[in-house]
């Protein structure tokens, strides 16, 4: 057993530099060992890390090839080609296809994600994320076919209190939920909106947290071009609950906005706008327009227009959101007229006082 661990440790070291050689000779063997022996968790971790090295596209390694190409161009010596530049990326995809050729290998990774060992879980999540990145549609199909059992192993990650696990899980869900209505539907049905919202609520005291960014990105994936999810999101009052997670004082404060803060607020506005897109069903649009009026969201959006501390790109997104929420809605249009008139009076009085 110790000899086998040492051998795999050596393969892990070699796999960083010699992906093709290690992958060609040991990919299937490592996948089978991982499937057949899940008792030795240290061995499982080593295998997962080795497999991750093999299928991960290393952009930095291609920088050397790019520099050589520049040298060739300058000195007119054609000893390299564009094919070399994309070789490592092609290898990563081919080894991914080799690994998932047996669907049970993917199911094994899902089982390892459910283990209690922290290092094994991290390695399994990152390996599955790399598989998804390299061959998204096929991996989405395999995970979808795994049914409720497979999904439950992933969704429970969204309740993990460890930020490392949580952040890795959200990165996985960002790819898993991308442009796949079936998976989006399953995540929503399995209480995905509530799980994501609870994370945002826990982190709301730090509105600039990158984990909030990841949560908002997954929410956006779940809602874009998915009318059934949009109806669920509106029907369960997630629109006002999400908006209320962002402290209004945080949005209007005078200190300089960080890049993370801009990203988070823009994602929030994109989500609010997505559920009222002109391409949605008319009944959904009318219902969402009514929601933003009833819960005071339109009022707060109008106030944002008057704040001088808001960056121009956030302001532009706010204008777009308001435009969608007053389109074809006389009541909301009247409120906007009132809010803007009231704001103008306040500004005039302020100028007089000054």
C-alpha positions in Angstrom: 0.0 0.0 0.0 2.8 2.4 0.9 4.6 1.6 -2.4 1.5 2.4 -4.3 1.1 5.7 -2.5 4.7 6.6 -3.3 4.3 5.7 -6.9 1.2 7.9 -7.3 2.9 10.7 -5.4 5.7 10.5 -8.0 3.1 10.5 -10.8 1.6 13.6 -9.3 4.9 15.4 -9.3 5.6 14.4 -12.9 2.0 15.2 -14.1 2.6 19.0 -13.7 5.3 19.0 -16.4 4.6 15.9 -18.4 0.8 15.9 -18.7 0.7 13.9 -22.0 3.1 11.2 -20.9 1.5 10.6 -17.4 -2.1 10.9 -18.8 -1.5 8.5 -21.7 0.0 5.8 -19.5 -1.9 6.2 -16.3 -5.2 8.0 -16.7 -7.4 4.9 -16.9 -5.4 3.1 -14.3 -5.8 6.0 -11.8 -9.5 6.3 -12.6 -10.1 2.6 -11.8 -8.1 2.7 -8.6 -10.1 5.7 -7.5 -13.3 3.9 -8.2 -12.3 0.6 -6.6 -10.6 1.9 -3.5 -12.3 4.7 -1.6 -11.3 3.5 1.9 -7.8 5.0 1.7 -8.7 8.7 1.6 -5.1 9.8 1.4 -4.6 7.7 -1.7 -7.9 9.1 -3.1 -6.6 12.7 -2.6 -3.3 12.0 -4.3 -5.1 10.5 -7.3 -7.6 13.3 -7.6 -4.8 15.9 -7.5 -2.8 13.9 -10.1 -5.9 13.7 -12.4 -6.5 17.4 -11.9 -3.0 18.2 -13.0 -3.5 16.1 -16.1 -6.7 17.7 -17.3 -6.1 21.3 -16.2 -5.2 23.6 -19.0 -2.2 25.7 -17.8 -2.2 29.0 -19.5 1.2 29.9 -18.1 2.8 27.0 -19.8 1.7 28.4 -23.2 3.3 31.7 -22.4 6.6 30.1 -23.2 5.4 28.9 -26.5 4.0 32.4 -27.3 7.4 34.0 -26.5 9.1 31.5 -28.8 6.6 32.4 -31.6 7.4 36.1 -31.1 11.1 35.2 -31.4 10.5 33.2 -34.5 8.6 36.1 -36.1 11.2 38.7 -35.2 14.1 36.6 -36.5 12.2 35.0 -39.3 12.8 31.4 -38.2 9.7 29.3 -38.4 10.4 26.5 -35.9 7.0 26.7 -34.2 3.4 27.1 -35.1 0.0 28.1 -33.7 -0.7 24.4 -33.2 1.8 24.3 -30.4 0.1 27.1 -28.6 -3.2 25.2 -28.4 -1.7 21.7 -27.8 -1.9 21.7 -24.0 -5.6 22.8 -24.2 -6.4 20.1 -26.7 -4.7 17.5 -24.4 -6.7 18.7 -21.4 -10.0 18.2 -23.3 -9.0 14.8 -24.7 -8.0 13.5 -21.3 -11.3 14.8 -19.9 -13.2 12.8 -22.6 -11.1 9.7 -21.7 -12.0 10.0 -18.0 -15.7 10.5 -18.5 -16.0 7.7 -21.1 -17.0 5.6 -18.2 -19.8 7.4 -16.4 -19.1 5.5 -13.2 -15.9 7.5 -12.9 -17.9 10.7 -12.6 -20.2 9.1 -10.1 -17.1 8.1 -8.0 -16.1 11.8 -7.8 -19.7 12.7 -6.6 -19.3 10.0 -3.9 -16.0 11.4 -2.8 -17.5 14.9 -2.6 -19.9 13.5 0.1 -17.0 12.3 2.3 -16.2 14.1 5.5 -12.5 14.4 4.9 -11.8 18.1 4.1 -8.9 17.5 1.7 -10.6 14.8 -0.3 -13.8 16.9 -0.6 -11.8 20.0 -1.8 -9.8 17.9 -4.4 -13.0 16.2 -5.6 -14.9 19.5 -6.1 -12.0 21.0 -7.9 -11.5 18.0 -10.2 -15.2 17.9 -11.0 -15.1 21.6 -11.8 -12.2 21.1 -14.1 -14.1 18.3 -15.9 -17.1 20.6 -16.3 -14.9 23.4 -17.6 -13.3 21.2 -20.3 -16.4 19.5 -21.5 -19.5 21.3 -20.1 -22.5 19.8 -22.0 -21.4 16.2 -21.6 -20.7 16.5 -17.9 -24.0 18.3 -17.4 -25.8 15.4 -19.0 -23.9 12.8 -16.8 -24.7 14.7 -13.6 -28.3 15.3 -14.6 -28.7 11.5 -15.3 -27.3 10.8 -11.8 -30.7 11.9 -10.5 -31.6 13.2 -7.1 -28.9 11.2 -5.4 -26.1 12.8 -7.4 -27.6 16.3 -7.1 -28.1 16.0 -3.3 -24.4 15.4 -2.9 -23.7 18.7 -4.7 -26.5 20.8 -3.2 -25.5 20.1 0.3 -22.3 21.9 -0.4 -24.2 25.1 -0.5 -24.9 24.7 3.2 -21.2 24.2 4.2 -19.9 26.8 6.7 -16.3 26.4 5.5 -15.6 29.3 3.1 -13.0 27.2 1.1 -15.5 24.4 0.4 -18.3 26.9 -0.2 -16.3 29.1 -2.7 -15.2 26.0 -4.6 -18.8 24.7 -4.7 -20.1 28.0 -6.0 -17.5 27.9 -8.8 -18.7 24.5 -9.7 -22.4 25.6 -9.7 -21.6 28.6 -11.9 -20.5 26.1 -14.7 -23.0 23.4 -13.9 -26.0 25.7 -14.2 -24.8 27.6 -17.3 -27.3 27.4 -20.3 -28.9 24.2 -19.2 -32.7 24.5 -18.4 -33.0 21.0 -17.0 -30.3 21.4 -14.4 -31.5 24.9 -13.6 -34.9 23.5 -12.9 -33.6 20.7 -10.7 -31.5 23.2 -8.6 -34.5 25.5 -8.2 -36.8 22.6 -7.3 -34.3 21.4 -4.7 -34.5 24.7 -2.8 -31.5 26.2 -4.6 -32.8 29.8 -4.4 -33.2 29.5 -0.6 -29.8 28.0 -0.1 -28.1 30.7 -2.2 -30.1 33.5 -0.4 -29.1 32.1 3.0 -25.4 32.4 2.0 -25.9 36.0 0.9 -27.8 36.8 4.2 -24.9 35.3 6.2 -22.4 37.4 4.3 -24.5 40.5 3.9 -22.4 42.4 6.5 -19.6 42.2 4.0 -21.3 43.2 0.8 -18.0 43.2 -1.0 -17.4 39.5 -0.3 -16.4 37.5 -3.4 -18.7 34.7 -2.2 -21.6 37.0 -2.6 -20.4 37.6 -6.2 -20.4 33.8 -6.8 -23.9 33.4 -5.4 -25.3 36.2 -7.5 -23.7 34.7 -10.6 -25.3 31.4 -9.9 -28.7 33.1 -9.3 -28.3 34.9 -12.6 -27.6 31.6 -14.4 -30.7 30.0 -12.8 -33.0 32.9 -14.0 -31.8 33.9 -17.4 -34.1 32.6 -20.2 -35.9 30.3 -17.7 -39.4 31.5 -17.1 -40.5 28.7 -14.8 -37.6 29.6 -12.5 -38.5 33.3 -12.7 -42.0 32.5 -11.7 -40.7 30.5 -8.7 -38.3 33.3 -7.8 -41.1 36.0 -7.8 -43.8 33.8 -6.3 -41.6 33.1 -3.2 -40.8 36.8 -2.7 -37.1 36.3 -3.4 -36.9 39.6 -5.3 -37.5 41.9 -2.3 -35.6 39.5 0.0 -32.5 39.6 -2.2 -32.7 43.4 -2.6 -33.1 43.8 1.1 -29.8 41.9 1.6 -28.0 44.9 0.3 -27.8 47.7 2.9 -29.0 50.9 1.3 -26.4 52.8 3.3 -23.8 50.6 1.7 -24.9 51.6 -1.8 -25.0 55.4 -1.0 -21.9 55.7 1.2 -19.4 58.3 0.1 -16.2 56.3 0.2 -14.7 55.0 -3.1 -16.4 51.9 -4.5 -14.2 48.9 -4.8 -14.2 46.7 -7.9 -15.9 44.0 -5.9 -18.6 46.3 -4.7 -19.3 47.5 -8.3 -19.5 43.9 -9.5 -21.9 42.8 -6.7 -24.3 45.7 -7.2 -24.3 45.3 -11.0 -25.1 41.6 -10.6 -27.9 42.4 -8.2 -29.4 44.9 -10.8 -29.0 42.4 -13.6 -30.9 39.8 -11.6 -33.7 42.3 -10.9 -33.8 43.2 -14.6 -33.7 39.6 -15.8 -37.1 38.7 -14.2 -38.7 41.6 -16.1 -37.0 41.2 -19.5 -39.2 42.2 -22.5 -38.8 38.7 -23.8 -40.6 37.2 -20.8 -44.3 36.3 -20.7 -46.5 39.4 -20.3 -48.1 38.1 -17.1 -44.7 37.6 -15.5 -43.6 41.1 -16.5 -46.8 42.7 -15.0 -46.5 40.6 -11.8 -42.8 41.7 -11.4 -43.6 45.3 -12.0 -46.2 45.1 -9.3 -43.8 43.4 -6.9 -41.1 46.2 -7.2 -43.8 48.8 -6.6 -45.3 47.0 -3.6 -42.1 46.3 -1.8 -40.5 49.8 -2.3 -37.8 48.6 -4.7 -38.7 51.1 -7.4 -38.5 53.9 -4.7 -35.0 52.8 -3.8 -33.9 52.6 -7.4 -35.2 56.1 -8.0 -33.2 57.4 -5.0 -30.1 55.7 -6.5 -30.5 58.0 -9.5 -30.0 61.0 -7.3 -26.8 59.8 -5.5 -23.6 61.4 -6.7 -21.4 58.7 -5.2 -22.6 55.9 -7.6 -20.2 54.9 -10.4 -21.4 55.6 -13.9 -21.7 52.0 -15.0 -23.8 51.2 -11.9 -25.9 54.3 -12.6 -26.4 53.2 -16.2 -27.6 49.7 -15.1 -30.0 51.4 -12.6 -31.5 53.5 -15.4 -31.9 50.3 -17.5 -33.7 48.5 -14.7 -36.0 51.4 -14.0 -36.8 51.6 -17.7 -37.9 48.0 -17.8 -40.0 48.4 -14.6 -42.0 51.4 -16.0 -42.4 50.1 -19.5 -46.1 49.9 -20.3 -47.0 50.4 -16.6 -48.8 53.7 -16.0 -48.7 53.5 -12.2 -44.9 53.0 -12.1 -44.5 55.8 -14.6 -46.4 58.1 -12.4 -44.4 57.2 -9.4 -41.2 57.9 -11.3 -42.5 61.4 -12.3 -43.3 62.0 -8.6 -40.0 60.7 -7.3 -37.9 62.8 -9.8 -40.0 65.9 -9.1 -39.5 65.5 -5.4 -35.8 64.9 -5.9 -35.5 68.1 -7.9 -37.2 70.2 -5.1 -34.9 68.7 -2.5 -31.8 69.5 -4.6 -33.0 73.1 -5.1 -33.6 73.6 -1.4 -30.1 72.2 -0.7 -28.6 74.7 -3.1 -30.4 77.6 -1.4 -29.2 76.4 2.1 -25.6 76.2 0.8 
